[in-house]
Amino acid sequence: MPVRSPARKTPSWTTLNAAAALLLLAPAAGVYAASGHEPPPGAPETAAPAATAPASVELPTFRSGLWEYRRTFMRPDTGSPQVATTRKCADPTVEMREKMEALKKKGCQFAPLKRTNDRYISSWVCQTPTGAMRFRDVLLAKDADSYLDVSETHTRQHVTQQKIEATRRGECPGMGSGAPLAPNRKPPRRP
């Protein structure tokens, strides 16, 4: 007779999807589905693995400041890509590490981070009430001020693809990293 483990609270699909989107919008190494599928069209190609891989791969380091994220999101059922651009003060390296830790605390299982030249490949699986969600991501670290992130999310119901082009635009106005951007206000007119 199979032994059942005690029921544990699992995060909802919506929560995990939002967390994954935040992980990708915030900087860092992202997510392709670890299901053995081919990368989506336009994904950076990965080179053959090196003969000897280092024991531990570190994420790339990005400069904090004002970052612009151009996100292209594609679901097979919508047909056309959805594009959005966001600007925020951020430290991409720190935010990505924090979001990965948050997903680990929710029970997501990460495969070891892999690196080939300037490409960082990560994958993880999160359990939800409707089944496993598999993520695979390729991060192309251009330099400390820009990167390209191409990812896939696989569920039993569908596959979504996302591409994020991230560029540091300069120093943060105001209080530094994490500070909200103040709206541009015009000075009052004088009569």
N, C-alpha and C positions, 0 to 999 in steps of 0.2 A: 504494500500500500504506500503511495507516495506521501512524503512528509510535507506538509504545508508550512510555509513560514508565516509569521504574523502579518496581517495586513498593515501596509504602511501607506502613508499619504504620499501620493505622487503629484507632481505639478501638472497643471492642465496644459493642453496643447497650446492654448492661447498664451499662457504665461511663458512657456518655453519658446514659442515662436517670437514673442516680444523680446525675450531675453537674447535670443540669437540675433534678432535684428539690431538690438542695442549693441551687442558685441561687435557686430559688423560696422555699425555706424560709428561707434567709438572705434578707435583704431585697433588694428592688430591683426593677428593671424587668425584667419577665419575658418571656413567650414565647407567642404564638398561632402557629399554623402559617402560614407565609408562602405559602399556596397559593391565596389568593383566596377561600377559603371564608368564609361568614358567621360572625361570632363566636357562641360558645355562648350558650344562654339564660342570662339573668342577668348577662351581661358588660356592663360599662359601655359606653354608646354613645359613639362617637367623632364629633366634629363635623367638618364639611367642612374640608379643609386650608386654611390661610391663603394669601392671594395670594402673599406672599413669605415663604419659610421661612428661618430663621436658618441660617447656615453650619454651626454646631455646636450640638447640644443637650446639655446637661449633665444628669446624673441628679439627682433631688431629694436633698436632704440630710435625713437623719433623725438624731435624737439617740441617742447610745449609752446603754445601760442594760439593764434586765431587760425582755426582749420576750417576748410570748406570740403564738404562731402557731397559728391554727386552720385546718387544711388539710382541704378536702373534695376527694376524688379520685374521678373517675368514669371507668370503662371500659365500653364498650358491652357487652362479654361478661359483665360481672358483674351488671348490672341495678340494683344499689343502690349509693349512694355510700358511700365509706369516709371516716370522719371521725377525725382525730387532732389533739390539741392538744399543743404543745411549748412549754416556757419555757426561755429561755437568755439569758445575758448576751451582748450583741452590739452591734456598731456596724454597722447594716444597710447604710449607704452604702459603707463600706470592704469589707465582706464581699462585696457584690454586685460591686463592681469587680474584686476579686481572683478571683472565680469566673468572671467574663466573660473575664478574661485567661487563666485556666487552659483554658477552652474554646477560645479562639483558638489557644493553643499546641498543642491537639490537632487543629487543622486546621478548626475550625468557622468558617464565613463569616457575619459579621454584616452586616445591612443598617444604614444609618444610623438612629440613634435619632430618633424623631419625638415632638413634643410639641404637644398642643392643650390649652390652659389647664392643668388639673391632671392630665391624662392623658398618660402616657408609653408609647409603643408601640414595641416592639422585636421583631425577628424574626431568626432565623438558621437555617442549614442545616448539619448535621453528616453526613459520610459514614461509613457503617458497612459491614461485610461483607455485610449483607442489603439495602443500599440507603440512600437518603438519609432522614434524620430531619429534619423541618421543625418549627420551633418558632415560635409567635407569642404575644406577651404584651401585656396592657394593664395598666398599673399606675396606679391612681387614688391619688394622693398627697393624702390628706385634710389632713394637717398634719405637723409634724416628729415627731409621736408616734404616727401610725397611717397605715395604707394598706390598700388592697384590691388584690389581684393576681389576675387571671383569665387563664388560659393554656390553650393546646391544644398537643399534640404529635401530629404526623402521621407515620406510617410506612406502608409498603405494606400491612402487616397490619391496622393498627387506628388509631383516633384516641382519645386520652385527653384528658380535661378536668380542670382543677384550679382551685380557688379558694382563696386564702389571705387570711385576715383577720388582719392583724398590728397589735398594739397594744403600746405601751411601757407597762409596769406600774410603773416607778419606777427607782430606783437599784439597781445590782447589789450583792447582799450579798457581802462579802469583797473580793476583789482587783480588781474592775472588769471591764471588757469582756473577754469571752472566758473568764472564770473559770467553772469548773464550779459548778453550784449544789450546795451542801452539803446532805445530807439533814437533815431536821429531827429532831434527837435530843432525847429527853426526859432531863432530869437523872436520875441514879440515885436511887432511893428510899432514904431513910434510915430505919432501923428505929426 
